[in-house]
Amino acid sequence: MNLIKLGKHEHYSLMTLILSWSALAVMSSLYVTIPLIDVFAQNFMVSANRAVWTSSAFSFCFAAGCLVYGPLSDRYGRKKIIFSGLAALTVVSLCLGFTNALGTMIVLRAIQGAAAATFSPVALAYIPELFPPAKRIGVIGCISTSFLMAGVIGQVFSGLIQTHWGWHSLFFVMADAYFITAALILFFLPHRPANGASVIAAFRQMPGILRRKQLRYAYVVAAIVMLSLVGMYTALGNYLSDQFGLTNHQILGVRAVGIFGMLLSPTAGRLVKKFKTVPVLRNALGLAVIGLILLAFASNIPVMIVSSVVFVAGIAIATPSLISLIGELAGNTRGPAISVYTFVLFLGASIGPLLATNLLNHGINYTLTFLALAVCVVIGVIATFFIKDAAVES
């Protein structure tokens, strides 16, 4: 089913808009519980270490799902898998709105993560089927921007709903958003025939992908990118509350400023064309390291805000550059390689809040926590020196 009756230019613009909105809506679900960890801890009378599983359970299942849905979409079609995931997200989000037990919430968040995983790897594989080569990197940049903006908008949105209507309402609003998004996908994105590829064959390719040295280094970078982003926002929220006494509303304002750094993501394509992929990736990660070091030694809120924008800008440029790099390195096995990429990326996202929370709860101060995250990104920088541009391994 497809209601698009527009010219080519408008057709591509509309599809880009729908995919970007879908990325924002789906990926926001990863971040919505980060500002609510203390709320859940107080509401359910548990420690923050246990409440953080409302975020990490989602991320672990999301990461695992990314390995599965890419091959399934090869077999059964991209649009069908994405639509099914959004339908499932609608139902699970409604159930979360009625939840009053932490254990049940963690289980439902895990299911929600598995459903949300239908979008990222499938959408990245969908892009070459919908857009001509000249437009693809721009579309990837737009979707990458949405992925990153979800890290801020998801938290800001969650905090506002919690402040005015309570956390139960958050999940009801999310269910409405997923229902609308599913309708947009159903009626306005074209169907492309499935290629009928064997799901088992795709899984058999994955171990071979992991044996390719340069891809392994690229996956190290992928894990670190998301680990550092989610870990930074987890630590930053606690820091602003504990050290500066900011309210949840004020903390949301600080997080929202990070969007300015994320707007640089679409520029990655132009930078890659001019300077090649690996140098752009390496320097973007270096910028992220600088942002984290500045955060570690920031003594006032304005410096912290600027530092967070510098960090996010580096991550924003690194993300589409990394996707492009993995496509170059993977060659004919791009589909399974992207599935592994999304798995590793969000495995890092699941570790990020656990790492930051455990460091802080074990007496590590905020300076050392931000520096620990900076060291993680430095490892990513080092990994880029073992990767060559446009290298397709046999």
C-alpha atoms as a printed R data frame, in Angstrom:
    type eleno elety resid chain resno      x       y      z
1   ATOM     1    CA   MET     A     1  0.000   0.000  0.000
2   ATOM     2    CA   ASN     A     2  1.451   3.336 -1.026
3   ATOM     3    CA   LEU     A     3 -0.268   6.720 -1.199
4   ATOM     4    CA   ILE     A     4  2.688   8.694 -2.570
5   ATOM     5    CA   LYS     A     5  1.645  10.406 -5.824
6   ATOM     6    CA   LEU     A     6  4.322  13.080 -5.912
7   ATOM     7    CA   GLY     A     7  7.180  13.961 -8.223
8   ATOM     8    CA   LYS     A     8 10.597  12.443 -7.608
9   ATOM     9    CA   HIS     A     9 12.015  15.370 -5.626
10  ATOM    10    CA   GLU     A    10  9.059  15.529 -3.244
11  ATOM    11    CA   HIS     A    11  8.952  11.748 -3.102
12  ATOM    12    CA   TYR     A    12 12.526  11.518 -1.813
13  ATOM    13    CA   SER     A    13 12.021  14.426  0.579
14  ATOM    14    CA   LEU     A    14  8.881  12.878  2.053
15  ATOM    15    CA   MET     A    15 10.507   9.484  2.470
16  ATOM    16    CA   THR     A    16 13.524  11.104  4.150
17  ATOM    17    CA   LEU     A    17 11.223  13.008  6.502
18  ATOM    18    CA   ILE     A    18  9.234   9.894  7.424
19  ATOM    19    CA   LEU     A    19 12.348   7.790  8.017
20  ATOM    20    CA   SER     A    20 13.957  10.574 10.076
21  ATOM    21    CA   TRP     A    21 10.818  10.998 12.201
22  ATOM    22    CA   SER     A    22 10.566   7.222 12.648
23  ATOM    23    CA   ALA     A    23 14.199   7.063 13.760
24  ATOM    24    CA   LEU     A    24 13.565   9.829 16.289
25  ATOM    25    CA   ALA     A    25 10.364   8.242 17.621
26  ATOM    26    CA   VAL     A    26 11.748   4.714 17.867
27  ATOM    27    CA   MET     A    27 15.160   5.590 19.267
28  ATOM    28    CA   SER     A    28 13.727   7.985 21.861
29  ATOM    29    CA   SER     A    29 12.368   4.895 23.598
30  ATOM    30    CA   LEU     A    30 15.951   3.927 24.436
31  ATOM    31    CA   TYR     A    31 16.496   7.134 26.407
32  ATOM    32    CA   VAL     A    32 13.151   7.942 28.028
33  ATOM    33    CA   THR     A    33 13.909   6.105 31.270
34  ATOM    34    CA   ILE     A    34 17.341   7.696 31.849
35  ATOM    35    CA   PRO     A    35 15.894  10.832 33.568
36  ATOM    36    CA   LEU     A    36 13.452   8.615 35.485
37  ATOM    37    CA   ILE     A    37 15.953   6.316 37.204
38  ATOM    38    CA   ASP     A    38 15.746   8.231 40.479
39  ATOM    39    CA   VAL     A    39 11.953   8.490 40.129
40  ATOM    40    CA   PHE     A    40 11.673   4.710 39.697
41  ATOM    41    CA   ALA     A    41 14.093   4.104 42.575
42  ATOM    42    CA   GLN     A    42 11.929   6.211 44.909
43  ATOM    43    CA   ASN     A    43  8.605   4.983 43.545
44  ATOM    44    CA   PHE     A    44  9.492   1.286 43.760
45  ATOM    45    CA   MET     A    45 11.773   1.709 46.821
46  ATOM    46    CA   VAL     A    46 14.812   0.111 45.200
47  ATOM    47    CA   SER     A    47 18.407   1.190 44.589
48  ATOM    48    CA   ALA     A    48 19.418   3.206 41.528
49  ATOM    49    CA   ASN     A    49 21.518   0.199 40.451
50  ATOM    50    CA   ARG     A    50 18.337  -1.835 40.093
51  ATOM    51    CA   ALA     A    51 16.218   0.968 38.629
52  ATOM    52    CA   VAL     A    52 18.807   1.504 35.852
53  ATOM    53    CA   TRP     A    53 17.760  -1.858 34.412
54  ATOM    54    CA   THR     A    54 14.674  -0.125 33.001
55  ATOM    55    CA   SER     A    55 17.186   1.335 30.544
56  ATOM    56    CA   SER     A    56 19.733  -1.463 30.223
57  ATOM    57    CA   ALA     A    57 17.169  -4.265 29.722
58  ATOM    58    CA   PHE     A    58 15.839  -2.345 26.736
59  ATOM    59    CA   SER     A    59 19.340  -1.831 25.323
60  ATOM    60    CA   PHE     A    60 20.441  -5.467 25.689
61  ATOM    61    CA   CYS     A    61 17.332  -6.778 23.916
62  ATOM    62    CA   PHE     A    62 17.562  -4.040 21.320
63  ATOM    63    CA   ALA     A    63 21.149  -5.048 20.588
64  ATOM    64    CA   ALA     A    64 20.228  -8.737 20.285
65  ATOM    65    CA   GLY     A    65 17.271  -7.916 18.043
66  ATOM    66    CA   CYS     A    66 19.492  -6.000 15.650
67  ATOM    67    CA   LEU     A    67 21.221  -9.267 14.749
68  ATOM    68    CA   VAL     A    68 17.909 -10.912 13.893
69  ATOM    69    CA   TYR     A    69 15.809  -8.379 11.999
70  ATOM    70    CA   GLY     A    70 18.292  -7.472  9.270
71  ATOM    71    CA   PRO     A    71 18.324 -11.042  7.886
72  ATOM    72    CA   LEU     A    72 14.558 -11.355  8.444
73  ATOM    73    CA   SER     A    73 13.968  -8.204  6.395
74  ATOM    74    CA   ASP     A    74 16.050  -9.711  3.568
75  ATOM    75    CA   ARG     A    75 13.715 -12.665  3.601
76  ATOM    76    CA   TYR     A    76 10.339 -11.013  4.199
77  ATOM    77    CA   GLY     A    77 10.766  -7.352  3.177
78  ATOM    78    CA   ARG     A    78 11.942  -4.156  4.923
79  ATOM    79    CA   LYS     A    79  8.580  -2.388  5.152
80  ATOM    80    CA   LYS     A    80  6.814  -5.417  6.613
81  ATOM    81    CA   ILE     A    81  9.397  -5.816  9.405
82  ATOM    82    CA   ILE     A    82  9.447  -2.104 10.300
83  ATOM    83    CA   PHE     A    83  5.641  -1.896 10.372
84  ATOM    84    CA   SER     A    84  5.356  -5.037 12.523
85  ATOM    85    CA   GLY     A    85  7.844  -3.613 15.003
86  ATOM    86    CA   LEU     A    86  5.938  -0.338 15.309
87  ATOM    87    CA   ALA     A    87  2.676  -2.203 15.841
88  ATOM    88    CA   ALA     A    88  4.335  -4.208 18.628
89  ATOM    89    CA   LEU     A    89  5.781  -1.022 20.149
90  ATOM    90    CA   THR     A    90  2.294   0.482 20.275
91  ATOM    91    CA   VAL     A    91  0.896  -2.460 22.246
92  ATOM    92    CA   VAL     A    92  3.873  -2.854 24.618
93  ATOM    93    CA   SER     A    93  3.955   0.890 25.365
94  ATOM    94    CA   LEU     A    94  0.280   0.778 26.321
95  ATOM    95    CA   CYS     A    95  1.027  -2.109 28.691
96  ATOM    96    CA   LEU     A    96  3.899  -0.147 30.249
97  ATOM    97    CA   GLY     A    97  1.504   2.703 30.985
98  ATOM    98    CA   PHE     A    98 -0.532   0.394 33.230
99  ATOM    99    CA   THR     A    99  2.492  -1.135 35.004
100 ATOM   100    CA   ASN     A   100  2.927  -0.694 38.762
101 ATOM   101    CA   ALA     A   101  5.714  -3.197 39.479
102 ATOM   102    CA   LEU     A   102  9.391  -2.685 38.672
103 ATOM   103    CA   GLY     A   103  9.962  -6.318 37.691
104 ATOM   104    CA   THR     A   104  7.109  -6.188 35.197
105 ATOM   105    CA   MET     A   105  8.387  -2.883 33.859
106 ATOM   106    CA   ILE     A   106 11.863  -4.305 33.276
107 ATOM   107    CA   VAL     A   107 10.401  -7.294 31.397
108 ATOM   108    CA   LEU     A   108  8.186  -5.065 29.265
109 ATOM   109    CA   ARG     A   109 11.086  -2.695 28.578
110 ATOM   110    CA   ALA     A   110 13.085  -5.704 27.381
111 ATOM   111    CA   ILE     A   111 10.238  -6.644 25.014
112 ATOM   112    CA   GLN     A   112  9.992  -3.009 23.920
113 ATOM   113    CA   GLY     A   113 13.709  -3.057 23.101
114 ATOM   114    CA   ALA     A   114 13.311  -6.205 21.021
115 ATOM   115    CA   ALA     A   115 10.455  -4.564 19.092
116 ATOM   116    CA   ALA     A   116 12.332  -1.276 18.602
117 ATOM   117    CA   ALA     A   117 15.239  -3.185 17.048
118 ATOM   118    CA   THR     A   118 13.117  -3.747 13.938
119 ATOM   119    CA   PHE     A   119 13.898  -0.213 12.796
120 ATOM   120    CA   SER     A   120 17.623   0.638 12.867
121 ATOM   121    CA   PRO     A   121 19.299  -2.215 10.911
122 ATOM   122    CA   VAL     A   122 16.324  -2.578  8.568
123 ATOM   123    CA   ALA     A   123 16.084   1.148  7.791
124 ATOM   124    CA   LEU     A   124 19.801   1.306  6.976
125 ATOM   125    CA   ALA     A   125 19.345  -1.628  4.576
126 ATOM   126    CA   TYR     A   126 16.148  -0.015  3.192
127 ATOM   127    CA   ILE     A   127 17.895   3.221  2.138
128 ATOM   128    CA   PRO     A   128 19.750   1.762 -0.911
129 ATOM   129    CA   GLU     A   129 16.431   0.329 -2.109
130 ATOM   130    CA   LEU     A   130 14.617   3.678 -1.869
131 ATOM   131    CA   PHE     A   131 17.214   6.271 -2.876
132 ATOM   132    CA   PRO     A   132 19.699   6.713 -5.738
133 ATOM   133    CA   PRO     A   133 23.428   6.617 -4.812
134 ATOM   134    CA   ALA     A   134 23.820  10.410 -4.867
135 ATOM   135    CA   LYS     A   135 21.200  10.850 -2.151
136 ATOM   136    CA   ARG     A   136 22.050   7.961  0.165
137 ATOM   137    CA   ILE     A   137 24.779   9.505  2.319
138 ATOM   138    CA   GLY     A   138 22.604  12.579  2.878
139 ATOM   139    CA   VAL     A   139 19.705  10.384  3.987
140 ATOM   140    CA   ILE     A   140 22.018   8.416  6.273
141 ATOM   141    CA   GLY     A   141 23.163  11.741  7.746
142 ATOM   142    CA   CYS     A   142 19.555  12.807  8.401
143 ATOM   143    CA   ILE     A   143 18.655   9.490 10.015
144 ATOM   144    CA   SER     A   144 21.878   9.525 12.055
145 ATOM   145    CA   THR     A   145 20.938  13.016 13.265
146 ATOM   146    CA   SER     A   146 17.580  11.642 14.401
147 ATOM   147    CA   PHE     A   147 19.281   8.735 16.166
148 ATOM   148    CA   LEU     A   148 21.477  11.172 18.065
149 ATOM   149    CA   MET     A   149 18.780  13.771 18.710
150 ATOM   150    CA   ALA     A   150 16.704  11.007 20.262
151 ATOM   151    CA   GLY     A   151 19.314  10.906 23.022
152 ATOM   152    CA   VAL     A   152 18.371  14.444 24.011
153 ATOM   153    CA   ILE     A   153 14.768  14.768 22.861
154 ATOM   154    CA   GLY     A   154 13.814  11.428 24.429
155 ATOM   155    CA   GLN     A   155 15.140  12.601 27.795
156 ATOM   156    CA   VAL     A   156 13.643  16.093 27.545
157 ATOM   157    CA   PHE     A   157 10.279  14.714 26.450
158 ATOM   158    CA   SER     A   158 10.325  12.135 29.248
159 ATOM   159    CA   GLY     A   159 11.159  14.735 31.887
160 ATOM   160    CA   LEU     A   160  8.424  17.110 30.747
161 ATOM   161    CA   ILE     A   161  5.755  14.399 30.742
162 ATOM   162    CA   GLN     A   162  6.898  13.162 34.155
163 ATOM   163    CA   THR     A   163  6.826  16.682 35.606
164 ATOM   164    CA   HIS     A   164  3.331  17.549 34.369
165 ATOM   165    CA   TRP     A   165  1.441  14.253 34.160
166 ATOM   166    CA   GLY     A   166  3.568  11.507 35.757
167 ATOM   167    CA   TRP     A   167  5.589   8.701 34.228
168 ATOM   168    CA   HIS     A   168  2.593   6.474 33.428
169 ATOM   169    CA   SER     A   169  1.398   9.081 30.928
170 ATOM   170    CA   LEU     A   170  4.777   8.959 29.183
171 ATOM   171    CA   PHE     A   171  4.110   5.472 27.875
172 ATOM   172    CA   PHE     A   172  0.576   6.311 26.747
173 ATOM   173    CA   VAL     A   173  1.899   9.243 24.699
174 ATOM   174    CA   MET     A   174  4.609   6.990 23.252
175 ATOM   175    CA   ALA     A   175  1.958   4.448 22.221
176 ATOM   176    CA   ASP     A   176  0.109   7.197 20.331
177 ATOM   177    CA   ALA     A   177  3.341   8.265 18.609
178 ATOM   178    CA   TYR     A   178  4.119   4.699 17.503
179 ATOM   179    CA   PHE     A   179  0.577   4.204 16.176
180 ATOM   180    CA   ILE     A   180  0.903   7.346 14.049
181 ATOM   181    CA   THR     A   181  4.382   6.344 12.879
182 ATOM   182    CA   ALA     A   182  3.158   2.885 11.886
183 ATOM   183    CA   ALA     A   183  0.422   4.528  9.795
184 ATOM   184    CA   LEU     A   184  2.994   6.766  8.056
185 ATOM   185    CA   ILE     A   185  5.147   3.752  7.226
186 ATOM   186    CA   LEU     A   186  2.157   1.758  5.964
187 ATOM   187    CA   PHE     A   187  0.676   4.422  3.710
188 ATOM   188    CA   PHE     A   188  3.625   6.545  2.586
189 ATOM   189    CA   LEU     A   189  6.659   4.298  2.157
190 ATOM   190    CA   PRO     A   190  6.823   2.136 -0.977
191 ATOM   191    CA   HIS     A   191  6.995  -1.602 -0.825
192 ATOM   192    CA   ARG     A   192 10.107  -3.235 -2.217
193 ATOM   193    CA   PRO     A   193 10.106  -6.974 -2.977
194 ATOM   194    CA   ALA     A   194 12.057  -9.100 -0.518
195 ATOM   195    CA   ASN     A   195 15.138 -10.686 -2.007
196 ATOM   196    CA   GLY     A   196 14.281 -14.045 -0.453
197 ATOM   197    CA   ALA     A   197 17.760 -14.471  0.996
198 ATOM   198    CA   SER     A   198 18.191 -17.272  3.487
199 ATOM   199    CA   VAL     A   199 18.114 -16.130  7.102
200 ATOM   200    CA   ILE     A   200 20.375 -19.017  8.088
201 ATOM   201    CA   ALA     A   201 22.887 -18.086  5.380
202 ATOM   202    CA   ALA     A   202 23.014 -14.522  6.721
203 ATOM   203    CA   PHE     A   203 23.729 -15.784 10.239
204 ATOM   204    CA   ARG     A   204 26.459 -18.026  8.865
205 ATOM   205    CA   GLN     A   205 28.152 -14.980  7.331
206 ATOM   206    CA   MET     A   206 28.370 -13.148 10.658
207 ATOM   207    CA   PRO     A   207 31.255 -15.133 12.202
208 ATOM   208    CA   GLY     A   208 33.220 -14.546  9.003
209 ATOM   209    CA   ILE     A   209 32.542 -10.819  9.286
210 ATOM   210    CA   LEU     A   210 33.907 -10.804 12.816
211 ATOM   211    CA   ARG     A   211 37.070 -12.532 11.614
212 ATOM   212    CA   ARG     A   212 37.880  -9.559  9.386
213 ATOM   213    CA   LYS     A   213 40.393  -7.469 11.275
214 ATOM   214    CA   GLN     A   214 39.438  -3.992 10.067
215 ATOM   215    CA   LEU     A   215 35.731  -4.587 10.685
216 ATOM   216    CA   ARG     A   216 36.555  -5.722 14.221
217 ATOM   217    CA   TYR     A   217 38.291  -2.410 14.876
218 ATOM   218    CA   ALA     A   218 35.323  -0.550 13.388
219 ATOM   219    CA   TYR     A   219 32.995  -2.427 15.739
220 ATOM   220    CA   VAL     A   220 35.167  -1.446 18.704
221 ATOM   221    CA   VAL     A   221 34.594   2.171 17.704
222 ATOM   222    CA   ALA     A   222 30.844   1.535 17.319
223 ATOM   223    CA   ALA     A   223 30.512   0.137 20.841
224 ATOM   224    CA   ILE     A   224 32.477   3.035 22.305
225 ATOM   225    CA   VAL     A   225 30.457   5.721 20.489
226 ATOM   226    CA   MET     A   226 27.162   4.731 22.088
227 ATOM   227    CA   LEU     A   227 28.668   3.708 25.440
228 ATOM   228    CA   SER     A   228 30.204   7.143 25.836
229 ATOM   229    CA   LEU     A   229 27.084   9.024 24.692
230 ATOM   230    CA   VAL     A   230 24.634   7.292 27.018
231 ATOM   231    CA   GLY     A   231 27.190   7.134 29.826
232 ATOM   232    CA   MET     A   232 27.884  10.857 29.537
233 ATOM   233    CA   TYR     A   233 24.204  11.794 29.765
234 ATOM   234    CA   THR     A   234 23.698   9.461 32.734
235 ATOM   235    CA   ALA     A   235 26.634  10.980 34.633
236 ATOM   236    CA   LEU     A   236 25.789  14.534 33.571
237 ATOM   237    CA   GLY     A   237 22.266  14.345 34.983
238 ATOM   238    CA   ASN     A   238 23.555  13.133 38.339
239 ATOM   239    CA   TYR     A   239 26.330  15.736 38.365
240 ATOM   240    CA   LEU     A   240 24.030  18.670 37.698
241 ATOM   241    CA   SER     A   241 21.656  17.499 40.403
242 ATOM   242    CA   ASP     A   242 24.193  16.584 43.097
243 ATOM   243    CA   GLN     A   243 26.816  19.285 42.623
244 ATOM   244    CA   PHE     A   244 24.777  22.241 41.375
245 ATOM   245    CA   GLY     A   245 21.337  21.495 42.814
246 ATOM   246    CA   LEU     A   246 19.584  21.820 39.460
247 ATOM   247    CA   THR     A   247 15.969  20.747 39.216
248 ATOM   248    CA   ASN     A   248 14.828  18.160 36.691
249 ATOM   249    CA   HIS     A   249 13.460  20.954 34.518
250 ATOM   250    CA   GLN     A   250 16.795  22.791 34.526
251 ATOM   251    CA   ILE     A   251 18.685  19.586 33.760
252 ATOM   252    CA   LEU     A   252 16.411  19.026 30.775
253 ATOM   253    CA   GLY     A   253 17.366  22.485 29.513
254 ATOM   254    CA   VAL     A   254 21.067  21.618 29.699
255 ATOM   255    CA   ARG     A   255 20.477  18.351 27.842
256 ATOM   256    CA   ALA     A   256 18.435  20.118 25.166
257 ATOM   257    CA   VAL     A   257 21.385  22.352 24.228
258 ATOM   258    CA   GLY     A   258 23.177  19.212 23.023
259 ATOM   259    CA   ILE     A   259 20.925  19.252 19.962
260 ATOM   260    CA   PHE     A   260 23.092  22.021 18.503
261 ATOM   261    CA   GLY     A   261 26.036  19.623 18.390
262 ATOM   262    CA   MET     A   262 23.917  16.932 16.758
263 ATOM   263    CA   LEU     A   263 22.957  19.185 13.878
264 ATOM   264    CA   LEU     A   264 26.483  18.692 12.525
265 ATOM   265    CA   SER     A   265 25.746  15.062 11.647
266 ATOM   266    CA   PRO     A   266 24.591  15.777  8.045
267 ATOM   267    CA   THR     A   267 27.898  17.555  7.377
268 ATOM   268    CA   ALA     A   268 29.762  14.258  7.739
269 ATOM   269    CA   GLY     A   269 29.045  13.361  4.102
270 ATOM   270    CA   ARG     A   270 30.715  16.511  2.776
271 ATOM   271    CA   LEU     A   271 33.664  16.070  5.144
272 ATOM   272    CA   VAL     A   272 34.137  12.460  4.053
273 ATOM   273    CA   LYS     A   273 34.152  13.455  0.373
274 ATOM   274    CA   LYS     A   274 36.843  16.042  1.070
275 ATOM   275    CA   PHE     A   275 39.033  14.301  3.662
276 ATOM   276    CA   LYS     A   276 38.116  10.562  3.414
277 ATOM   277    CA   THR     A   277 36.264   8.491  5.972
278 ATOM   278    CA   VAL     A   278 38.887   7.377  8.473
279 ATOM   279    CA   PRO     A   279 40.473  10.829  9.071
280 ATOM   280    CA   VAL     A   280 37.023  12.331  9.586
281 ATOM   281    CA   LEU     A   281 36.083   9.550 12.007
282 ATOM   282    CA   ARG     A   282 39.368   9.860 13.917
283 ATOM   283    CA   ASN     A   283 39.150  13.624 14.303
284 ATOM   284    CA   ALA     A   284 35.483  13.471 15.278
285 ATOM   285    CA   LEU     A   285 36.356  11.030 18.062
286 ATOM   286    CA   GLY     A   286 39.206  13.330 19.089
287 ATOM   287    CA   LEU     A   287 36.706  16.168 19.392
288 ATOM   288    CA   ALA     A   288 34.541  13.952 21.601
289 ATOM   289    CA   VAL     A   289 37.561  13.242 23.847
290 ATOM   290    CA   ILE     A   290 38.171  16.970 24.230
291 ATOM   291    CA   GLY     A   291 34.539  17.489 25.214
292 ATOM   292    CA   LEU     A   292 34.722  14.797 27.906
293 ATOM   293    CA   ILE     A   293 37.986  16.166 29.329
294 ATOM   294    CA   LEU     A   294 36.466  19.643 29.490
295 ATOM   295    CA   LEU     A   295 33.437  18.158 31.265
296 ATOM   296    CA   ALA     A   296 35.686  16.428 33.784
297 ATOM   297    CA   PHE     A   297 37.272  19.698 34.879
298 ATOM   298    CA   ALA     A   298 34.347  22.080 34.353
299 ATOM   299    CA   SER     A   299 33.678  24.179 37.436
300 ATOM   300    CA   ASN     A   300 30.521  25.949 36.337
301 ATOM   301    CA   ILE     A   301 27.383  25.225 34.367
302 ATOM   302    CA   PRO     A   302 28.126  27.342 31.240
303 ATOM   303    CA   VAL     A   303 31.432  25.502 30.729
304 ATOM   304    CA   MET     A   304 29.658  22.172 31.233
305 ATOM   305    CA   ILE     A   305 27.063  23.087 28.621
306 ATOM   306    CA   VAL     A   306 29.703  24.083 26.056
307 ATOM   307    CA   SER     A   307 31.718  20.949 26.853
308 ATOM   308    CA   SER     A   308 28.711  18.687 26.341
309 ATOM   309    CA   VAL     A   309 27.995  20.331 22.958
310 ATOM   310    CA   VAL     A   310 31.631  19.784 21.897
311 ATOM   311    CA   PHE     A   311 31.395  16.123 22.899
312 ATOM   312    CA   VAL     A   312 28.068  15.575 21.141
313 ATOM   313    CA   ALA     A   313 29.320  17.325 17.994
314 ATOM   314    CA   GLY     A   314 32.182  14.838 17.793
315 ATOM   315    CA   ILE     A   315 29.832  11.881 18.214
316 ATOM   316    CA   ALA     A   316 27.412  13.390 15.661
317 ATOM   317    CA   ILE     A   317 30.093  13.534 12.965
318 ATOM   318    CA   ALA     A   318 31.560  10.149 13.894
319 ATOM   319    CA   THR     A   319 28.304   8.184 13.611
320 ATOM   320    CA   PRO     A   320 27.454   8.561  9.878
321 ATOM   321    CA   SER     A   321 31.171   8.366  9.064
322 ATOM   322    CA   LEU     A   322 31.319   5.019 10.849
323 ATOM   323    CA   ILE     A   323 28.251   3.676  9.019
324 ATOM   324    CA   SER     A   324 29.828   4.672  5.707
325 ATOM   325    CA   LEU     A   325 33.139   3.080  6.711
326 ATOM   326    CA   ILE     A   326 31.543  -0.240  7.634
327 ATOM   327    CA   GLY     A   327 29.748  -0.272  4.293
328 ATOM   328    CA   GLU     A   328 33.097   0.242  2.526
329 ATOM   329    CA   LEU     A   329 34.839  -2.453  4.545
330 ATOM   330    CA   ALA     A   330 32.038  -5.007  4.242
331 ATOM   331    CA   GLY     A   331 31.727  -4.967  0.451
332 ATOM   332    CA   ASN     A   332 29.235  -7.631 -0.656
333 ATOM   333    CA   THR     A   333 28.396  -8.574  2.930
334 ATOM   334    CA   ARG     A   334 27.135  -5.109  3.814
335 ATOM   335    CA   GLY     A   335 23.732  -6.325  5.080
336 ATOM   336    CA   PRO     A   336 25.006  -8.736  7.753
337 ATOM   337    CA   ALA     A   337 27.829  -6.296  8.592
338 ATOM   338    CA   ILE     A   338 25.311  -3.511  9.320
339 ATOM   339    CA   SER     A   339 23.295  -5.927 11.496
340 ATOM   340    CA   VAL     A   340 26.420  -6.677 13.533
341 ATOM   341    CA   TYR     A   341 27.161  -2.942 13.651
342 ATOM   342    CA   THR     A   342 23.779  -2.092 15.151
343 ATOM   343    CA   PHE     A   343 24.125  -4.972 17.621
344 ATOM   344    CA   VAL     A   344 27.519  -3.722 18.815
345 ATOM   345    CA   LEU     A   345 26.384  -0.083 18.813
346 ATOM   346    CA   PHE     A   346 23.510  -0.690 21.198
347 ATOM   347    CA   LEU     A   347 25.389  -3.230 23.265
348 ATOM   348    CA   GLY     A   348 27.547  -0.217 24.052
349 ATOM   349    CA   ALA     A   349 24.393   1.772 24.837
350 ATOM   350    CA   SER     A   350 23.341  -0.848 27.367
351 ATOM   351    CA   ILE     A   351 26.739  -0.806 29.067
352 ATOM   352    CA   GLY     A   352 26.990   3.014 29.185
353 ATOM   353    CA   PRO     A   353 24.473   3.744 31.981
354 ATOM   354    CA   LEU     A   354 25.603   0.699 33.962
355 ATOM   355    CA   LEU     A   355 29.228   1.838 33.777
356 ATOM   356    CA   ALA     A   356 28.483   5.431 34.758
357 ATOM   357    CA   THR     A   357 26.090   4.474 37.576
358 ATOM   358    CA   ASN     A   358 28.407   1.848 39.041
359 ATOM   359    CA   LEU     A   359 31.431   4.158 38.937
360 ATOM   360    CA   LEU     A   360 29.507   6.844 40.818
361 ATOM   361    CA   ASN     A   361 27.977   4.405 43.305
362 ATOM   362    CA   HIS     A   362 31.391   2.952 44.138
363 ATOM   363    CA   GLY     A   363 32.807   6.280 45.243
364 ATOM   364    CA   ILE     A   364 34.372   7.384 41.956
365 ATOM   365    CA   ASN     A   365 33.928  11.131 41.659
366 ATOM   366    CA   TYR     A   366 32.465  12.887 38.634
367 ATOM   367    CA   THR     A   367 35.832  14.056 37.342
368 ATOM   368    CA   LEU     A   368 37.179  10.501 37.196
369 ATOM   369    CA   THR     A   369 33.899   9.204 35.731
370 ATOM   370    CA   PHE     A   370 34.071  11.620 32.796
371 ATOM   371    CA   LEU     A   371 37.782  10.865 32.393
372 ATOM   372    CA   ALA     A   372 37.015   7.122 32.340
373 ATOM   373    CA   LEU     A   373 34.565   7.746 29.503
374 ATOM   374    CA   ALA     A   374 37.248   9.843 27.746
375 ATOM   375    CA   VAL     A   375 39.685   6.929 28.016
376 ATOM   376    CA   CYS     A   376 37.082   4.695 26.352
377 ATOM   377    CA   VAL     A   377 36.842   7.117 23.425
378 ATOM   378    CA   VAL     A   378 40.647   7.309 23.216
379 ATOM   379    CA   ILE     A   379 40.618   3.534 22.690
380 ATOM   380    CA   GLY     A   380 38.296   4.201 19.762
381 ATOM   381    CA   VAL     A   381 40.727   6.771 18.361
382 ATOM   382    CA   ILE     A   382 43.564   4.236 18.607
383 ATOM   383    CA   ALA     A   383 41.417   1.644 16.820
384 ATOM   384    CA   THR     A   384 41.042   3.951 13.803
385 ATOM   385    CA   PHE     A   385 44.794   3.726 13.154
386 ATOM   386    CA   PHE     A   386 44.299   0.054 12.270
387 ATOM   387    CA   ILE     A   387 41.639   0.817  9.650
388 ATOM   388    CA   LYS     A   388 42.273   1.898  6.058
389 ATOM   389    CA   ASP     A   389 39.899   3.838  3.831
390 ATOM   390    CA   ALA     A   390 38.029   2.032  1.088
391 ATOM   391    CA   ALA     A   391 39.515  -1.293  2.112
392 ATOM   392    CA   VAL     A   392 37.375  -4.231  1.147
393 ATOM   393    CA   GLU     A   393 38.730  -7.368  2.627
394 ATOM   394    CA   SER     A   394 38.267 -10.627  0.838
